[in-house]
Amino acid sequence: MSDTDKRENRPQEKVKRKDDWRHKLGNHVTRPVASVLAKLHITPNMLTWSGLIFPFGSLYLLFTEHLIWSGVVMLVGALFDSLDGAVARYTNNITVFGGVLDSVLDRITEGLMFAGIAIYCALHGEIIAAAVTLLALVLSFTVSYVRARAEGVGIECNVGICTRAERIVLMVLSLFTGYFLIAFAIIGVLSLVTVGQRIYRVAKASK
């Protein structure tokens, strides 16, 4: 038997999700809301597409110098983003297309926020902060890409200290405080560490 066959026939390693507590807490909070939305015949995909409203609203408030409200809208958008999955689970309507659509729109909304904040910093003469924000964007997307590639070949890869949830928290804090350089430098460093953690996870699981 070849090494490839051995890898294919190897029982898949069971890894305890580090974010189990998040899912349990999220389900406890969102399930009542999901039941109401389901009764109103609102589908998961409708909620997913509706989530695009929040980054544009947040950026509008940012460029009109309402930074705190921009952060509030972004935070509400992040909470709203959990409802499509909650409705899908409640109605037992979980689909491959819905999962892919949600992931794609997550990257679009996150990219819009990173790019918008970078432009805002540049317009205010904070060139270093703008550059660091764009670098953090690249590293953050790399975190998601490594997971997607790993899970595409059957390796669970949700490890890491800086997932989307942590990035959103740091971005919201940057809007509340105006400390963009510090917040996005932290995002960049933690994202780089997370990329390393995920690559190590794949290397270990593929032996």
C-alpha positions as CSV (number, residue, x, y, z in Angstrom):
1,M,0.0,0.0,0.0
2,S,1.4,3.4,-1.0
3,D,1.8,6.3,1.5
4,T,-1.1,8.1,-0.3
5,D,-3.4,5.1,0.3
6,K,-2.3,4.9,4.0
7,R,-3.1,8.6,4.4
8,E,-6.5,8.2,2.7
9,N,-7.4,5.1,4.8
10,R,-6.2,6.6,8.1
11,P,-9.2,7.3,10.5
12,Q,-9.7,11.0,10.6
13,E,-8.3,12.5,13.8
14,K,-10.8,13.9,16.2
15,V,-10.0,17.3,17.4
16,K,-12.0,19.1,20.0
17,R,-13.1,22.5,18.6
18,K,-11.5,25.3,20.6
19,D,-14.6,27.4,19.9
20,D,-17.2,24.9,21.2
21,W,-18.1,27.3,24.0
22,R,-18.7,30.0,21.4
23,H,-21.1,27.8,19.4
24,K,-23.0,26.7,22.6
25,L,-23.3,30.3,23.8
26,G,-24.2,31.6,20.3
27,N,-26.9,28.9,19.9
28,H,-28.4,29.7,23.3
29,V,-28.6,33.4,22.4
30,T,-29.7,33.1,18.8
31,R,-32.1,30.2,18.9
32,P,-35.1,32.2,20.2
33,V,-34.4,34.8,17.5
34,A,-34.0,32.1,14.8
35,S,-37.4,30.6,15.7
36,V,-39.1,34.0,15.2
37,L,-37.3,34.6,11.9
38,A,-38.2,31.0,10.7
39,K,-41.9,31.7,11.5
40,L,-41.7,34.8,9.3
41,H,-40.4,32.6,6.5
42,I,-37.0,34.5,6.4
43,T,-34.4,32.1,4.9
44,P,-30.8,31.8,5.9
45,N,-29.6,33.1,2.5
46,M,-31.8,36.2,2.8
47,L,-30.1,37.0,6.1
48,T,-26.7,36.3,4.6
49,W,-27.2,38.8,1.8
50,S,-28.8,41.3,4.2
51,G,-25.5,41.3,6.1
52,L,-23.9,43.4,3.4
53,I,-25.8,46.4,4.7
54,F,-23.7,46.7,7.9
55,P,-20.2,47.2,6.5
56,F,-21.5,50.0,4.1
57,G,-23.4,51.6,7.0
58,S,-20.3,51.3,9.3
59,L,-18.0,52.9,6.6
60,Y,-20.5,55.7,5.9
61,L,-20.4,56.6,9.6
62,L,-16.6,56.3,9.7
63,F,-16.1,58.7,6.8
64,T,-18.6,61.1,8.3
65,E,-16.5,61.1,11.5
66,H,-18.9,59.1,13.7
67,L,-16.3,56.5,14.7
68,I,-18.1,55.2,17.8
69,W,-21.4,54.7,15.9
70,S,-19.4,53.1,13.1
71,G,-18.0,50.6,15.7
72,V,-21.5,50.0,17.0
73,V,-22.9,49.2,13.6
74,M,-20.0,46.9,12.9
75,L,-20.6,45.0,16.2
76,V,-24.3,44.7,15.4
77,G,-23.4,43.4,12.0
78,A,-21.2,40.7,13.5
79,L,-24.0,39.6,15.8
80,F,-26.4,39.6,12.9
81,D,-24.0,37.5,10.9
82,S,-24.6,34.6,13.3
83,L,-28.4,34.5,12.6
84,D,-28.2,32.9,9.1
85,G,-26.5,29.8,10.5
86,A,-28.9,29.8,13.5
87,V,-31.9,29.8,11.2
88,A,-30.4,27.1,9.0
89,R,-29.9,24.9,12.0
90,Y,-33.3,25.6,13.4
91,T,-35.1,24.8,10.2
92,N,-32.7,22.0,9.3
93,N,-31.9,23.8,6.1
94,I,-28.1,23.6,6.1
95,T,-26.7,23.5,2.6
96,V,-23.3,23.5,1.0
97,F,-24.2,26.6,-1.1
98,G,-25.4,28.5,2.0
99,G,-22.1,27.7,3.7
100,V,-20.0,28.8,0.8
101,L,-22.1,32.0,0.3
102,D,-21.7,32.9,3.9
103,S,-17.9,32.4,3.8
104,V,-17.6,34.5,0.6
105,L,-19.7,37.3,1.9
106,D,-17.8,37.2,5.2
107,R,-14.5,37.8,3.3
108,I,-16.1,40.6,1.3
109,T,-17.5,42.4,4.3
110,E,-14.3,42.0,6.2
111,G,-12.2,43.2,3.3
112,L,-14.5,46.3,2.9
113,M,-13.9,47.2,6.5
114,F,-10.1,46.7,6.4
115,A,-9.9,48.7,3.1
116,G,-12.2,51.4,4.3
117,I,-10.3,52.0,7.5
118,A,-7.0,52.0,5.5
119,I,-8.4,54.7,3.2
120,Y,-9.7,56.6,6.2
121,C,-6.2,56.5,7.8
122,A,-4.5,57.6,4.6
123,L,-6.9,60.5,4.2
124,H,-6.0,61.7,7.7
125,G,-2.3,61.5,7.0
126,E,-1.8,58.2,9.0
127,I,0.2,56.5,6.2
128,I,1.9,54.0,8.5
129,A,-1.5,53.0,10.0
130,A,-3.0,52.6,6.5
131,A,-0.1,50.4,5.4
132,V,-0.3,48.3,8.6
133,T,-4.0,47.9,8.1
134,L,-3.6,46.6,4.5
135,L,-0.8,44.2,5.7
136,A,-3.2,43.0,8.4
137,L,-5.8,42.5,5.7
138,V,-3.5,40.2,3.7
139,L,-2.5,38.2,6.8
140,S,-6.1,37.9,7.9
141,F,-7.2,36.5,4.5
142,T,-4.3,34.1,4.6
143,V,-5.6,32.7,7.9
144,S,-8.9,32.0,6.2
145,Y,-7.3,30.6,3.1
146,V,-5.1,28.1,5.0
147,R,-8.2,26.8,6.7
148,A,-10.1,26.5,3.5
149,R,-7.3,24.7,1.7
150,A,-6.8,22.3,4.7
151,E,-10.5,21.5,5.0
152,G,-10.6,21.0,1.3
153,V,-8.4,18.0,1.7
154,G,-10.2,16.7,4.8
155,I,-8.1,18.2,7.6
156,E,-9.9,20.1,10.3
157,C,-8.1,23.4,10.8
158,N,-9.9,25.8,13.1
159,V,-7.0,26.3,15.4
160,G,-5.3,29.6,16.1
161,I,-5.4,32.6,18.4
162,C,-6.8,35.1,16.0
163,T,-9.9,34.0,14.1
164,R,-12.6,36.3,12.6
165,A,-14.2,36.9,16.0
166,E,-11.0,38.2,17.5
167,R,-10.3,40.4,14.4
168,I,-13.8,41.9,14.6
169,V,-13.4,42.7,18.3
170,L,-10.1,44.4,17.6
171,M,-11.5,46.4,14.7
172,V,-14.5,47.5,16.8
173,L,-12.1,48.6,19.5
174,S,-10.1,50.6,17.0
175,L,-13.2,52.5,16.0
176,F,-14.2,53.1,19.6
177,T,-10.7,54.5,20.5
178,G,-9.2,55.7,17.2
179,Y,-6.0,53.7,17.8
180,F,-5.9,52.2,14.4
181,L,-2.2,51.6,14.2
182,I,-2.0,49.7,17.5
183,A,-5.2,47.6,16.8
184,F,-4.2,46.6,13.3
185,A,-0.6,45.9,14.3
186,I,-2.0,43.5,16.9
187,I,-4.3,41.9,14.2
188,G,-1.4,41.5,11.9
189,V,0.9,39.9,14.4
190,L,-1.7,37.6,15.8
191,S,-2.8,36.6,12.3
192,L,0.7,35.7,11.3
193,V,1.0,33.5,14.4
194,T,-2.4,31.9,13.5
195,V,-1.1,31.2,10.0
196,G,1.9,29.4,11.5
197,Q,-0.4,27.5,13.9
198,R,-2.6,26.3,11.1
199,I,0.3,25.3,8.8
200,Y,1.8,23.3,11.6
201,R,-1.6,21.7,12.2
202,V,-1.8,20.7,8.5
203,A,1.8,19.4,8.5
204,K,1.2,17.3,11.6
205,A,-2.1,15.9,10.4
206,S,-0.8,15.0,6.9
207,K,2.1,12.9,8.2
